[in-house]
């Protein structure tokens, strides 16, 4: 009989314990019609919005792949998730 996981491995949004997001970037859950996703959101660091960007990792990637670009995008007024 196959086991079905009912709880996430880590409660809440997963983020490696060795990683600290940049100032103004928060790890949170984003709920959509297609399910709930763990995201990194730079929205609290954006001043004067110039647009939005949805950053989607590849098949073997993760949300942490975008850590280096979240603060620079926020500094330029781009809200990225």
N, C-alpha and C positions, 0 to 999 in steps of 0.2 A: 504494500500500500504506500502510495506517495504522500509525503508530508507537505502540507501547505503552510507557508509562513503567514501568520496573521498580524504579527507585529514587526516593525522595522528592526534591523540589527541595532541601530542606535535610535533612541527616541528623538522626536523632533527632526530638525534638518541635519543631515549628516555633514560633517566637516572634519577633516583630519585633525587630531589633537595637536599636531606640531605646526599647524598653519593658523596664523592670525590675519584676518582680512585687514586691508588698509582702513584708515580712519574714514568714516562715512559709508563704509560698505557693510551691509548686514546680511547674515545668512538667514533665510526664511523659507517658508513653504508658500508656493504659488498654486492656488487651486484654479483649475480650468475645467471646461466640459470634458476634457480627455483624461483628467486625473489630477493628482497633486504632485508637484515637482519641487525638488530642492533647488533653490536658486541663490545666487549672490546678487544683491541689489544695491546699486550706488546712489539711489534716489535721494537719500538724506544729505549727500554731499554736493548735489547739483544746485547751482544758483543761476536763475534765469535760463529756463529750458530752451534749448535750440533744437530739440528733437529727441527721439528715442531709438534705442537699438536693442534687438533681441539677439543675444549671442548663443548659438547652438553648437555644442561640442559634437565632434565626430563620433563614429561608432565606438571607438576605444577611448575617447576623451572624457573629460569631466568638467564640471563648472569651474573647478580650480584652475583650469588651463587659461582662464581669462583674468586672473588676479592682477597681472601686470598692466592691463589696459583699463581697468575699472576707474582708478583714480584719475588718470589723464583724460578719460572721456568725461568724467564729472567736472573736471576743471574747465572743459570746453563747452559745458552746458548740455551734455548728452546723457540722458537717463538710460542706463544700460541694465538689463536683467539677463 
